[in-house]
Amino acid sequence: IAKDALEDYPGAILDFNRSININPRSQFSFFFRGTSWIHLKDYERAIKDFSQAIELNPEDALSYANRGYVKLFLGNKTEACQDLAKAKSLGDIAAGENIELYCK
């Protein structure tokens, strides 16, 4: 996480890869690696990592929200709005606000 905070996204991804190799059920490693992929503009990998985080914890509102934002950016409005609605239902207030902006 420190390398991500320092904007060393390739280094952060390597660290998250190590973490996932040690604990492949680490929802947080998939989530944070997904955010690093966003910074590197590798949106398909970001979606895959957020999806894996959701598979590991279906109550992870932030992974639904982030996956929705990436899908929205890629022009997949229908799926994006479904993810944002799920994030909202799990308590993500910002996702609800963004539904009002982008999903009407």
C-alpha positions as CSV (number, residue, x, y, z in Angstrom):
1,I,0.0,0.0,0.0
2,A,2.9,2.3,0.7
3,K,4.1,2.2,-2.9
4,D,0.6,2.9,-4.1
5,A,0.5,6.0,-1.8
6,L,3.9,7.0,-3.2
7,E,2.5,6.6,-6.8
8,D,4.9,3.8,-7.5
9,Y,2.1,1.8,-9.2
10,P,4.3,-0.8,-10.9
11,G,6.1,-1.4,-7.6
12,A,2.7,-1.6,-5.8
13,I,1.5,-4.2,-8.2
14,L,4.5,-6.3,-7.6
15,D,3.9,-6.1,-3.9
16,F,0.2,-7.0,-4.3
17,N,1.2,-9.9,-6.5
18,R,3.5,-11.2,-3.7
19,S,0.7,-10.7,-1.2
20,I,-1.8,-12.6,-3.4
21,N,0.7,-15.4,-3.9
22,I,1.0,-15.7,-0.1
23,N,-2.8,-15.4,0.5
24,P,-4.9,-15.8,-2.7
25,R,-8.0,-15.1,-0.6
26,S,-6.9,-11.5,0.3
27,Q,-9.7,-9.4,-0.9
28,F,-7.8,-6.3,0.0
29,S,-4.8,-7.2,-2.2
30,F,-7.1,-7.6,-5.2
31,F,-8.9,-4.3,-4.4
32,F,-5.7,-2.3,-4.0
33,R,-4.0,-3.9,-7.0
34,G,-7.2,-3.0,-9.0
35,T,-6.7,0.7,-8.0
36,S,-3.1,0.5,-9.1
37,W,-4.2,-0.9,-12.5
38,I,-6.5,2.1,-12.8
39,H,-3.6,4.5,-12.3
40,L,-1.7,2.6,-15.0
41,K,-4.7,2.8,-17.3
42,D,-5.0,-1.0,-17.5
43,Y,-8.8,-1.0,-17.0
44,E,-9.5,-4.6,-18.0
45,R,-7.1,-5.8,-15.3
46,A,-8.7,-3.4,-12.8
47,I,-12.1,-4.9,-13.6
48,K,-10.8,-8.4,-13.1
49,D,-9.2,-7.5,-9.8
50,F,-12.3,-5.8,-8.5
51,S,-14.4,-8.8,-9.6
52,Q,-12.1,-11.1,-7.7
53,A,-12.4,-8.9,-4.6
54,I,-16.2,-9.1,-5.0
55,E,-16.0,-12.9,-5.4
56,L,-14.0,-13.1,-2.1
57,N,-16.4,-10.7,-0.3
58,P,-19.7,-10.1,-2.0
59,E,-20.4,-7.4,0.6
60,D,-17.5,-5.2,-0.6
61,A,-19.2,-2.0,-1.6
62,L,-16.0,-0.2,-2.7
63,S,-15.1,-3.0,-5.1
64,Y,-18.5,-2.8,-6.7
65,A,-18.2,1.0,-6.9
66,N,-14.7,1.1,-8.4
67,R,-15.6,-1.6,-10.9
68,G,-18.7,0.5,-11.8
69,Y,-16.6,3.6,-12.3
70,V,-14.2,1.8,-14.6
71,K,-17.0,0.4,-16.6
72,L,-18.6,3.8,-16.8
73,F,-15.3,5.2,-18.0
74,L,-15.1,2.5,-20.7
75,G,-18.6,3.3,-21.9
76,N,-20.4,0.3,-20.4
77,K,-23.1,2.3,-18.8
78,T,-25.6,-0.5,-18.1
79,E,-23.2,-2.7,-16.2
80,A,-21.6,0.3,-14.5
81,C,-25.0,1.4,-13.2
82,Q,-25.7,-2.1,-11.9
83,D,-22.4,-2.1,-10.0
84,L,-23.1,1.4,-8.6
85,A,-26.6,0.4,-7.5
86,K,-25.1,-2.7,-5.7
87,A,-22.5,-0.5,-4.1
88,K,-25.2,1.9,-3.0
89,S,-27.3,-1.0,-1.5
90,L,-24.2,-2.0,0.5
91,G,-23.9,1.5,1.9
92,D,-21.7,3.5,-0.4
93,I,-23.2,7.0,-0.3
94,A,-20.9,8.3,-3.1
95,A,-22.1,5.5,-5.5
96,G,-25.6,6.6,-4.9
97,E,-24.8,10.2,-5.7
98,N,-23.0,9.1,-8.9
99,I,-26.1,7.1,-9.9
100,E,-28.0,10.3,-9.9
101,L,-25.4,11.9,-12.2
102,Y,-24.6,9.1,-14.6
103,C,-27.4,6.5,-14.6
104,K,-30.6,8.5,-15.3
